[in-house]
Amino acid sequence: MTKPVHPACYPILLLAALGCRLIFFYNHGTAEVFGKYPYFAQQLLLGRDLGERLLDLSPLYLYSMAFCMGRLGLSIHALEAVQLILGALNVLLIFAAGRRLMGPLAGFSGALLYALHGNIMALESTFEPLVLLLFLSLLCILYLVRAQDETENFSKRLGFLGTAGLFAGLALITKPNFGLFCLGTAFWLFAAFDPSLSLKRRTALAAVFCVLAGLIVLPISVRNYIKFDDFIAVSDSYGRLFYNGNGGAATAFFPQNLEGQDKVPDGETDPDHSHVFFRERASAMAGRDLKPSESARFWFLTGLRDLKADPKRAAALWSQKTALFFHGYENHLIDGAYFKWQWTRNKPFIPYILISALALVGMILNQKHWRRLFPLYCLVFTFLFSCTIFLAGSRYRAPALPALCLFAGSVMAYMQDWVGQRDWKKAAATALAVALLIAGDSLLFKEPAAAHDRAFRPELRRQYEKEHPESYSPETAPLPRSAASTAPAKAAIPPHIMA
């Protein structure tokens, strides 16, 4: 039975979230615009056929932005405000799910940590699909929890899980790597959701969730097959991202890019040309025109070959990316988001390392309740795995933030219980563990973080632009070469790519 909550909890959280976002918007609203999605949404409204560029874009986010710009007539400022408001609503969803799973105090504490977290506002205001993904994934988790709580009526359970499946499908066509969460959830529904149910009923629960999620994805897959004569479920970006994150010169902080990937051909105006460049380079190296799925497979295998060539480097790289997932440094790859985050650093907002340290302790404390809390564990490990095998950027780990905040909030609830019971040993040990994690964070990744900061300094940006005019882009940080000192010198120009 879900414990009742004080009626003031929701208004307090909403006011805290909106207040922080209003301050952020007033001081930093649209100071830097990542223009890829607004540009392509405008092109759709003008009736242009985007061709293979559709495969580079989040379907639901692109069409939602086109609707807001076309039907609703929203300006860039209004779109950013809408995203920040959606971020405030996410705070309420975190509390709604958290109070059911962990109790009112844990849910409230977790939601408040999210509301006051500085970097998430920088990401919410960037025109990327993250804030929509968070909204949909939280709705999915909320309905999974409601299905857990509904033990009397099996039909209602099916209805809640069907609704969760619909939101999971919408999240999947917002960000394809959410599919990992869907797979984990399907296994949980079948094997561990409620062991007292018969095999037939457990199979029905998993099937309803998967089928309804699949029905949402199906129109995008059919669109891709009809337009490109190629089977691509949602996007073909996995191969390029795998190579970015694991190619010869890749490090945890700096992706392996291709020289000249940001150079826009004469007469072209489309932003973020690197997607097209990777497809063209793959076709040139293969000696024939590759379909998008073949290009994705080509870059995946190229990245895999680089990993196999040096297993020690591969193990170190993946270990570092795993550690970076929980590290306090925000590894931004978009200029606008980086500078907005910098603005929040000297303001009284919650830093990521506090959430991360509390969450790690909370995940250990709650491990005996893993069956109940599986959706939260699954969300964390989905994006931990994704960051490890692809890129460990700030916006790539942010989808796990709601779950991390709730695990962090649960520590507050444990501490309250221990203090009330005068169990000072457990309370002191927990506080010490959190303090050690925060202290250890400051000792890790000092040099790579400093190199990453240097890559964004205006004077170094101007110097880089002068030295590399063919590959400079105002929308993408010049990370691979300006930070080459952090990568092995012999791998700075991979011969199988640059030849």
C-alpha positions in Angstrom: 0.0 0.0 0.0 1.4 3.4 -1.0 1.9 5.7 2.0 -0.1 9.0 1.8 1.9 12.2 1.2 1.5 15.7 2.5 -0.6 17.7 0.0 2.1 20.4 -0.1 4.8 18.1 -1.5 3.8 18.4 -5.2 3.4 22.3 -5.1 6.7 22.7 -3.2 8.6 20.5 -5.8 6.9 22.2 -8.7 7.8 25.7 -7.4 11.4 24.7 -6.6 11.8 23.2 -10.1 10.1 26.1 -11.9 12.0 28.7 -9.8 15.4 27.3 -10.6 14.5 27.0 -14.3 13.1 30.5 -14.4 16.4 31.9 -13.0 18.4 29.8 -15.5 16.2 30.9 -18.4 16.4 34.6 -17.4 20.2 34.5 -17.1 21.1 32.0 -19.9 18.1 31.4 -22.1 19.1 30.8 -25.7 22.5 32.3 -25.2 23.9 29.4 -27.2 21.6 27.5 -29.6 22.4 24.0 -30.9 20.5 24.4 -34.1 20.3 21.0 -35.7 16.8 20.1 -34.8 15.2 23.5 -35.3 16.9 23.6 -38.7 15.6 20.3 -39.9 12.1 20.9 -38.4 12.0 24.1 -40.4 13.0 22.2 -43.5 10.2 19.7 -42.9 7.7 22.5 -42.7 9.0 23.9 -46.0 8.2 20.5 -47.6 11.7 19.3 -48.1 12.5 15.6 -48.4 15.3 15.1 -45.9 16.4 11.9 -47.4 18.9 9.9 -45.4 19.3 12.8 -42.9 16.1 11.4 -41.4 18.1 8.5 -40.0 20.4 11.0 -38.1 17.5 12.5 -36.2 15.2 11.4 -33.3 11.9 10.8 -35.1 9.5 11.7 -32.3 11.6 14.8 -31.2 11.9 16.0 -34.8 8.2 15.7 -35.5 7.3 17.2 -32.2 9.5 20.2 -32.8 8.0 20.6 -36.3 4.5 20.6 -34.8 5.4 23.2 -32.2 7.1 25.5 -34.7 4.5 25.0 -37.5 1.1 24.4 -35.8 1.7 26.3 -32.6 4.0 29.0 -34.1 6.5 28.8 -31.2 9.7 30.7 -31.4 13.2 29.5 -30.3 12.7 31.2 -27.0 9.3 29.6 -26.5 10.6 26.2 -27.4 13.4 26.4 -24.8 10.9 27.6 -22.2 8.6 24.6 -23.1 11.5 22.2 -22.6 12.4 23.7 -19.2 8.7 23.4 -18.1 8.7 19.8 -19.2 11.9 19.4 -17.1 9.9 20.7 -14.1 7.1 18.2 -14.8 9.7 15.5 -14.8 10.4 16.4 -11.1 6.8 15.6 -10.3 7.0 12.3 -12.1 10.2 11.4 -10.2 8.3 12.0 -6.9 5.2 10.1 -8.1 7.3 7.0 -8.9 9.7 7.4 -6.0 7.0 7.6 -3.3 5.4 4.4 -4.5 8.7 2.5 -4.8 10.7 3.9 -1.8 8.3 6.0 0.4 7.5 9.7 0.6 10.8 10.9 2.0 13.0 9.1 -0.5 10.8 10.2 -3.4 10.7 13.8 -2.2 14.4 13.9 -1.6 15.2 12.4 -5.0 12.9 14.7 -6.8 14.3 17.7 -5.0 17.9 16.7 -5.9 16.8 16.5 -9.6 15.0 19.9 -9.3 18.1 21.6 -8.0 20.7 19.9 -10.2 22.5 22.5 -12.3 23.7 20.6 -15.3 20.3 19.0 -16.1 18.9 22.5 -16.8 21.7 23.1 -19.3 20.7 19.9 -21.0 17.0 20.5 -20.8 17.5 23.8 -22.6 19.6 22.3 -25.3 17.6 21.3 -28.4 18.3 17.6 -28.1 15.8 14.8 -27.4 16.9 14.3 -23.7 14.1 16.1 -21.9 11.4 14.3 -24.0 13.2 11.0 -23.3 13.2 11.6 -19.6 9.5 12.5 -19.6 8.5 9.3 -21.5 10.8 7.0 -19.6 9.4 8.3 -16.3 5.9 7.7 -17.4 6.9 4.2 -18.5 8.4 3.5 -15.0 5.4 5.0 -13.2 3.0 2.6 -15.0 5.3 -0.3 -14.4 5.2 0.6 -10.7 1.4 0.9 -10.8 1.3 -2.6 -12.4 3.4 -3.9 -9.5 1.0 -2.4 -7.0 -2.1 -3.8 -8.7 -2.2 -7.3 -7.2 -6.0 -7.9 -7.2 -7.1 -7.3 -10.8 -5.0 -9.0 -13.5 -6.8 -7.1 -16.3 -5.8 -3.8 -14.7 -2.3 -5.1 -14.5 -2.3 -5.8 -18.2 -3.7 -2.3 -18.9 -1.0 -0.6 -16.8 1.7 -2.7 -18.5 0.2 -1.9 -22.0 0.4 1.8 -21.2 4.0 1.4 -20.0 4.7 -0.4 -23.3 3.3 2.5 -25.3 5.4 5.0 -23.4 8.4 2.7 -23.8 7.9 2.6 -27.6 7.6 6.4 -27.7 10.9 6.7 -25.7 12.5 4.2 -28.1 11.7 6.4 -31.2 13.1 9.3 -29.2 16.4 7.6 -28.4 17.0 4.1 -29.8 19.3 3.0 -27.0 16.2 2.9 -24.7 15.6 -0.4 -26.4 18.1 -1.9 -23.9 15.7 -0.9 -21.1 12.8 -2.5 -22.9 14.7 -5.8 -23.3 15.6 -5.8 -19.6 12.1 -5.0 -18.6 10.6 -7.7 -20.8 12.9 -10.3 -19.1 12.0 -8.9 -15.6 8.2 -9.2 -16.4 8.7 -12.8 -17.5 11.1 -14.0 -14.8 10.9 -11.8 -11.7 8.0 -9.4 -11.8 5.7 -11.6 -9.7 6.9 -15.2 -9.3 3.5 -16.2 -7.8 1.9 -15.8 -11.3 1.6 -18.7 -13.6 4.0 -19.0 -16.6 1.1 -18.2 -18.9 0.3 -15.0 -17.1 3.9 -13.9 -16.9 4.3 -14.6 -20.6 1.2 -12.5 -21.3 2.6 -9.6 -19.2 5.9 -9.5 -21.1 4.1 -10.0 -24.5 1.7 -7.1 -23.9 4.6 -4.8 -23.0 6.7 -5.8 -26.0 3.9 -5.8 -28.6 2.6 -2.4 -27.7 6.2 -0.9 -27.6 6.8 -2.6 -31.0 3.6 -1.1 -32.5 4.9 2.4 -31.8 8.3 1.6 -33.4 6.8 -0.2 -36.4 5.7 2.9 -38.4 9.2 4.4 -38.2 10.7 1.0 -39.3 8.2 0.8 -42.2 9.0 4.4 -43.2 12.7 3.6 -43.3 12.2 0.5 -45.3 10.0 2.2 -47.9 12.2 5.3 -48.3 15.6 3.6 -48.2 14.9 0.0 -49.2 16.8 -1.0 -46.0 15.8 -2.4 -42.7 16.6 0.1 -40.0 14.4 0.0 -36.8 14.9 3.6 -35.9 18.4 5.0 -36.6 21.6 3.9 -38.2 23.8 5.9 -35.8 25.0 3.0 -33.7 28.0 2.2 -35.9 29.3 5.7 -36.1 28.9 6.2 -32.3 30.6 2.9 -31.6 33.6 4.0 -33.8 33.6 7.5 -32.1 33.8 5.9 -28.7 36.2 3.0 -29.5 38.3 4.0 -32.5 42.1 4.0 -32.4 42.5 7.5 -30.8 39.3 7.5 -28.7 39.6 8.1 -24.9 36.9 8.3 -22.3 36.8 12.1 -22.7 37.5 12.6 -26.4 35.9 10.7 -29.3 37.7 9.4 -32.4 36.4 11.5 -35.3 37.4 11.7 -38.9 39.5 14.5 -40.2 37.3 16.9 -42.2 34.0 15.4 -40.9 32.6 18.8 -40.1 33.5 20.5 -43.3 30.3 21.4 -45.1 30.6 21.0 -48.9 30.1 24.1 -51.1 26.4 24.8 -51.6 25.3 22.8 -48.6 23.7 24.4 -45.5 22.7 21.3 -43.5 24.3 21.3 -40.0 26.0 18.3 -38.4 27.4 17.1 -41.7 29.5 14.4 -40.0 26.7 11.8 -40.4 26.8 12.2 -44.2 30.6 12.2 -44.1 30.8 8.9 -42.3 28.4 7.3 -44.8 30.4 8.7 -47.8 33.7 7.6 -46.3 32.4 4.1 -45.6 31.2 3.8 -49.2 34.6 5.1 -50.5 36.5 2.6 -48.4 34.2 -0.3 -49.4 34.5 0.6 -53.1 30.7 0.6 -53.6 27.6 2.5 -52.4 26.6 1.2 -49.1 23.1 1.2 -47.7 22.8 3.1 -44.4 22.6 -0.2 -42.4 25.7 -1.4 -44.2 27.5 1.8 -43.4 26.6 1.5 -39.7 27.9 -2.1 -39.7 31.1 -1.0 -41.4 31.9 1.5 -38.7 30.9 -0.9 -35.9 33.3 -3.5 -37.3 36.0 -0.9 -37.7 35.7 0.2 -34.1 35.6 -3.5 -33.0 38.8 -4.1 -35.0 40.5 -1.3 -33.1 39.4 -2.7 -29.8 40.6 -6.2 -30.7 44.0 -4.8 -31.9 44.9 -3.7 -28.4 42.9 -5.6 -25.7 44.7 -3.8 -22.8 43.7 -0.4 -24.2 40.1 -1.6 -24.7 39.9 -2.8 -21.1 41.3 0.5 -19.8 39.0 2.6 -22.1 35.9 0.8 -21.0 36.9 0.9 -17.4 37.5 4.7 -17.7 34.2 5.3 -19.4 32.4 3.3 -16.7 34.1 5.4 -14.0 33.3 8.6 -15.9 29.6 7.7 -15.8 29.7 8.3 -12.0 32.3 11.1 -12.0 31.4 14.6 -11.2 32.8 16.2 -14.4 30.3 16.9 -17.1 31.8 15.8 -20.3 29.9 17.9 -22.8 30.4 17.6 -26.5 28.1 20.5 -27.5 29.4 24.1 -27.0 26.1 25.6 -25.8 25.5 22.9 -23.1 29.1 23.2 -21.9 29.0 27.0 -21.4 25.5 26.8 -19.7 26.9 24.2 -17.3 29.9 26.4 -16.6 27.4 29.1 -15.6 25.7 26.8 -13.1 29.0 25.7 -11.4 29.4 28.8 -9.2 25.7 29.0 -8.4 24.0 27.2 -5.5 22.9 24.2 -7.5 23.3 20.5 -6.7 26.5 19.0 -8.4 26.4 15.7 -10.1 28.9 14.1 -7.8 26.7 14.5 -4.7 23.9 12.7 -6.5 26.3 10.1 -7.9 27.9 9.3 -4.5 24.6 9.1 -2.7 23.2 6.9 -5.5 26.0 4.4 -5.4 25.5 4.0 -1.7 21.8 3.8 -2.2 22.1 1.1 -4.9 24.0 -1.0 -2.4 21.6 -0.4 0.4 18.6 -1.3 -1.7 20.0 -4.4 -3.4 17.8 -6.7 -1.3 14.8 -5.0 -2.9 16.1 -5.4 -6.4 12.9 -7.2 -7.6 10.8 -4.3 -6.6 13.2 -1.6 -7.8 14.2 -3.3 -11.0 13.0 -0.5 -13.3 15.3 1.9 -11.5 18.3 -0.5 -11.6 17.5 -1.2 -15.2 17.5 2.4 -16.2 20.9 3.0 -14.5 22.5 0.0 -16.1 21.0 0.6 -19.5 22.7 3.9 -19.8 25.8 2.8 -18.0 26.2 0.1 -20.6 25.4 2.5 -23.4 28.0 5.0 -22.2 30.6 2.3 -21.8 30.3 0.9 -25.3 29.5 4.1 -27.1 30.3 7.6 -25.7 30.5 8.7 -22.1 29.3 12.2 -22.7 27.2 14.2 -20.2 24.0 14.0 -22.2 24.4 10.2 -22.7 24.4 9.5 -19.0 21.7 12.0 -18.1 18.7 9.6 -18.9 19.7 7.6 -15.9 19.6 10.7 -13.6 16.0 10.2 -12.3 16.9 6.7 -11.1 20.2 7.9 -9.6 18.3 10.7 -7.8 15.8 8.3 -6.3 18.6 6.0 -5.1 20.3 9.0 -3.6 17.0 10.0 -2.0 16.6 6.6 -0.4 19.8 7.2 1.5 18.1 10.1 3.3 15.3 7.8 4.3 17.7 5.2 5.6 19.6 7.8 7.5 16.4 9.1 9.1 15.5 5.6 10.2 19.0 4.9 11.7 19.1 8.2 13.5 15.6 7.5 14.9 16.7 4.1 16.1 20.0 5.6 17.4 21.9 3.2 15.1 24.9 5.6 14.9 27.3 3.0 13.4 25.3 2.5 10.3 24.6 6.2 9.9 28.3 7.1 10.4 29.4 4.4 8.0 27.1 5.6 5.3 28.1 9.2 5.7 31.8 8.2 5.6 31.2 6.2 2.4 29.6 9.1 0.7 32.3 11.5 1.9 35.0 9.1 0.6 33.4 8.8 -2.8 33.1 12.6 -3.1 36.8 13.1 -2.0 38.0 10.3 -4.4 36.2 12.0 -7.3 38.4 15.0 -7.1 41.5 12.8 -7.5 40.3 11.1 -10.7 40.5 12.4 -14.3 42.3 15.6 -13.4 44.3 15.9 -16.6 41.7 14.8 -19.1 39.1 17.1 -17.5 41.6 20.0 -17.7 42.3 19.2 -21.4 38.6 19.1 -22.1 38.1 22.5 -20.5 41.0 23.9 -22.6 39.3 22.7 -25.7 36.4 25.1 -25.1 38.5 28.2 -24.2 37.8 31.0 -26.8 41.4 31.7 -27.5 42.2 28.0 -28.2 39.0 27.8 -30.2 40.2 30.6 -32.4 43.6 29.1 -32.7 42.1 25.8 -33.7 39.8 27.4 -36.2 42.8 29.1 -37.9 44.8 25.8 -37.9 42.0 23.6 -39.0 39.5 25.7 -41.1 38.4 22.6 -43.0 37.1 20.8 -39.9 35.9 23.6 -37.6 32.3 23.7 -36.7 30.6 26.1 -34.3 28.2 23.4 -33.2 30.7 20.6 -32.4 33.6 21.0 -30.0 37.0 20.4 -31.8 37.9 17.7 -29.4 39.9 15.0 -31.3 42.8 17.1 -32.4 42.9 20.0 -29.9 43.1 17.4 -27.2 45.4 15.0 -29.0 47.8 15.0 -26.1 45.4 12.8 -24.1 45.4 10.1 -26.8 48.3 7.8 -27.7 50.5 9.6 -30.3 50.7 6.5 -32.5 46.9 6.3 -32.6 46.3 10.0 -33.3 45.8 9.3 -37.1 44.6 5.8 -37.5 46.2 4.5 -40.7 43.2 2.4 -41.8 41.0 5.6 -41.7 43.3 8.4 -42.8 45.1 6.6 -45.6 
